[in-house]
Amino acid sequence: MGGLLLLVGFAGLFAPDNASDVNIGGEENNLLGLRKAGELEPRIRNYALLAVAVLWGWALLRVGVFMVESLSSDPENRPDSTAFIATYGPLVIIATVVIPALIAGWLVRLKGQGKYVLAEDAGVPSAGGQLSEHLYRALVLPLVEFVGRMGWALVLILSLVLTYRITDSIWGTFAYPFYLGELEYSYDEVAVASKFFGVGAVILGLAVGGFLLTVLGRMATLTLGALLAALTNLLYADLALGGARMQVVADLTGFTWIVTQFPGGTERLARLMITIGGENLAVGIAGAAFVAYLSSIVSKGYSAVQYALLSSLTMLVGTLGRGALGQMIEERGYYAVFIFTMAIGFVAVVLCALEWIRVARLGRKSGMLAPEASSAILD
């Protein structure tokens, strides 16, 4: 598999690119784009680039050190994961999300007020200037464009992005210890339920999500996906207590009979398969809706960088919280963890509802402005 991936990656180097005369990002993609009159001075841009680079570098280093220390063979030298999350978790989010967004907002305000802008074209930059402008264009400029376009709605959008996939991202690491250790399923049973039946359920969920997008709309499907992702934690909570309710569901739907017709099929395997299938179906629906949502809020000229930044944030909170969740499993058990993950999943549901209201109001406002815009075009 590694060889196949390497082959595909190597072949990608020779894939055809966009036509060289197509300028997707506007003047900013030109060598002199950031040197035009009215653009921010290179000195101010360099300050912003340095600040963002330092903040992201510190966050990566801090998390990397924690991960290395956590691998220590001596339990006494391992850092306390809960203490790390309580101390550094908020700081990492502030350093990677909050402060860079504030810096971008500051740059938007400076440019809007006409402060620290070039009075005339600055000419061709030096080699060092070209490097800094390339980094600024790649890292900071997409964030500046996004902040300038979204305004204060950015607070709601980032909160939604940070929490939407938290229910499956925060506990997904512990799925196999739960199946193999807590429930004592065999490797073959877990492979059939998760990697065969479960993958099919995800694909089905993606198809259902795509259908719902056309029927219900983007925001309705997004909210429904968040709700289903939160509620499916109750399926696992039932498994943690023995799975009596999930067994009843499997029996009443005839799923138990189907599974037992195959060699090695048992009632408890049917119970596991229908639980994993239910969650993966919800994950597929939520995933399709979330991709559609992210695609709708990124700018066409900066879609690659903005989409990469936003999609990477979806796993940030879940990744930071895994250590504390593992400690919670050891202290309180899996049932309490599933109830907790369901509860935090409702945070994303509330944020989806608020974003739905914002988008609806924005649509109504655009509708009211449409006749004026049409009149202006005709004039």
PyMOL commands that set and color helices and strands:
alter all, ss='L'
color gray80, all
select helices_A, chain A and resi 2-12+26-29+33-35+42-70+75-77+81-113+127-150+153-163+166-182+187-215+218-231+233-240+244-252+255-260+267-297+303-313+316-332+334-378
alter helices_A, ss='H'
color red, helices_A
deselect
rebuild
show_as cartoon
